[in-house]
């Protein structure tokens, strides 16, 4: 009789013990895990770069300079992006969720991407941020343009600028024509910068 009771008790004890296992399979879900499980609000980065070998221009266009030779990860995953091969004309916006002026201007960049569709590309570069923070801002503000990740501030260092928000205007030859660090930009200022430095007229 005792042997039968023991045989019944052991599986129950093992089951109870298994419920308290603190191993990886039972670890609590973090905010980062939750963010990665939600669909990304940002577009993927396919088609951002030119076709062909990763070779920078031999000579910068007059008045311009080539984009830095950096490889950045796309927020949505997929193949890494060679920044210096991003097709122009393009407007590259460096931002972070903890940066108040960045949050102020992000909706204007989203509207620019919609108003200028087919004329230029808007690309985000998320700086020194958490994935959950960037994801939440993208969802809350309806930001859908492609976004790259630069946790190490490599682009800032390459440009010699230690400021965000930062906006980099790139012409049709993938040459940098202007870097703006004046603070939060609005629709009118963005439209003007694009017209003056890229020669692109954006509809109102």
C-alpha positions in Angstrom: 0.0 0.0 0.0 2.8 2.4 0.9 4.6 1.7 -2.4 1.5 2.5 -4.3 1.0 5.8 -2.4 4.7 6.7 -3.1 4.3 6.0 -6.8 1.3 8.4 -6.9 3.0 11.1 -4.8 6.3 11.3 -6.7 4.8 12.6 -10.1 2.7 15.2 -8.2 5.8 16.4 -6.4 7.8 16.6 -9.7 4.9 18.6 -11.3 4.8 21.1 -8.4 8.6 21.4 -8.5 8.5 22.1 -12.3 6.1 25.1 -11.8 8.7 26.9 -9.8 11.5 26.4 -12.4 13.3 29.7 -12.9 14.9 28.6 -16.1 14.8 30.5 -19.4 11.6 28.9 -20.6 9.7 30.4 -17.6 11.5 33.7 -17.4 9.2 36.8 -17.3 8.6 38.6 -20.5 10.4 42.0 -20.6 9.3 45.2 -22.3 12.0 44.5 -24.9 10.6 41.1 -25.6 7.1 42.5 -25.9 8.2 45.2 -28.3 9.9 42.6 -30.5 6.8 40.5 -30.5 4.6 43.4 -31.8 4.6 44.2 -35.5 7.1 47.0 -36.3 5.4 50.4 -37.1 8.3 51.2 -39.4 8.7 50.2 -43.0 11.4 47.7 -44.0 14.6 48.9 -45.5 14.5 46.9 -48.8 15.2 49.2 -51.7 16.9 51.9 -49.7 20.3 51.3 -51.3 21.6 51.3 -54.9 22.4 48.1 -56.6 26.0 47.1 -57.3 29.2 46.7 -55.3 29.7 48.6 -52.1 32.2 51.2 -53.4 32.1 54.9 -52.5 32.3 57.6 -55.2 35.9 58.3 -56.2 35.3 62.1 -56.1 32.6 63.8 -54.2 30.3 66.0 -56.3 31.1 69.7 -56.2 29.9 71.1 -52.9 29.0 67.7 -51.5 30.5 64.9 -49.5 29.7 61.2 -49.6 27.7 59.5 -46.9 29.9 57.7 -44.3 30.9 54.1 -45.0 28.8 52.6 -42.2 26.7 49.5 -42.0 23.6 49.8 -39.9 20.8 47.4 -38.9 17.3 47.9 -40.0 14.7 48.1 -37.2 12.6 45.5 -39.0 15.6 43.1 -39.5 16.7 41.8 -42.8 20.0 42.5 -44.5 22.2 45.3 -43.0 22.1 48.6 -44.8 25.3 50.2 -46.3 24.6 53.8 -45.4 26.8 55.3 -48.1 24.8 53.5 -50.7 21.4 55.0 -49.7 19.7 56.2 -52.8 19.1 59.9 -53.0 17.5 62.3 -52.9 16.9 61.4 -49.2 16.3 63.1 -45.9 17.9 61.2 -43.0 16.6 62.1 -39.5 18.6 61.1 -36.4 16.3 60.7 -33.4 15.6 59.0 -30.1 12.5 58.4 -28.0 14.1 60.2 -25.0 14.8 63.4 -27.0 11.9 65.9 -26.7 12.7 67.9 -29.8 12.9 64.6 -31.8 9.4 63.7 -30.6 8.2 67.1 -31.6 9.5 66.9 -35.2 8.9 63.2 -36.0 5.3 63.8 -37.2 6.5 66.4 -39.6 9.0 63.9 -41.1 6.2 61.4 -41.5 4.1 64.0 -43.3 7.1 64.8 -45.5 7.5 61.1 -46.4 3.9 61.1 -47.5 3.9 64.5 -49.3 7.2 63.8 -51.1 6.5 60.1 -52.0 8.2 59.4 -55.3 10.3 62.5 -55.1 12.6 61.6 -52.2 13.0 59.1 -49.4 12.8 59.8 -45.6 15.0 57.5 -43.5 15.1 57.5 -39.7 18.2 56.6 -37.7 17.3 55.7 -34.1 20.2 56.7 -31.7 21.1 55.3 -28.2 17.6 54.1 -27.6 15.8 51.0 -26.4 13.8 49.0 -28.9 10.7 49.3 -26.8 11.1 53.1 -26.6 11.5 53.5 -30.3 8.7 51.1 -31.0 6.3 53.0 -28.8 7.1 56.3 -30.3 6.6 54.9 -33.8 3.2 53.5 -32.8 2.0 56.6 -31.0 3.1 59.1 -33.7 2.3 56.9 -36.7 5.9 56.9 -38.0 6.1 54.5 -40.9 9.2 55.4 -42.8 12.2 53.0 -42.8 14.3 53.3 -39.6 17.9 52.2 -39.0 19.5 51.5 -35.6 22.7 53.2 -34.5 23.3 52.4 -30.8 27.0 53.3 -30.9 26.6 56.9 -32.3 28.7 55.9 -35.3 26.9 58.3 -37.7 27.3 61.2 -35.3 31.0 60.6 -35.0 31.5 60.2 -38.7 29.7 63.5 -39.4 31.6 65.3 -36.5 28.4 66.4 -34.9 27.3 65.6 -31.4 23.7 66.6 -31.5 20.2 65.2 -32.0 17.8 65.8 -33.6 20.0 65.9 -36.7 18.8 66.0 -40.3 21.1 65.1 -43.2 20.0 66.0 -46.7 21.3 63.8 -49.5 21.1 64.6 -53.2 20.4 62.3 -56.1 24.1 61.3 -56.3 24.0 60.2 -52.7 26.1 63.2 -51.6 25.5 65.1 -48.4 24.3 68.6 -49.2 23.4 69.9 -45.8 23.4 68.9 -42.1 20.8 70.6 -39.9 21.1 70.7 -36.1 19.0 73.8 -35.5 16.4 71.9 -33.3 12.9 70.6 -34.0 11.9 71.2 -37.6 8.3 71.8 -38.7 6.6 71.2 -42.1 7.5 74.6 -43.5 11.1 74.5 -42.5 11.5 70.9 -43.9 9.9 71.9 -47.2 12.3 74.9 -47.4 15.4 72.8 -46.7 14.4 70.2 -49.3 13.8 72.9 -51.9 17.0 74.8 -51.2 19.5 72.0 -50.7 18.0 69.2 -52.9 16.1 71.1 -55.5 13.0 69.1 -54.7 9.6 70.8 -54.7 7.3 69.1 -52.2 3.5 69.6 -52.5 1.8 71.3 -49.6 
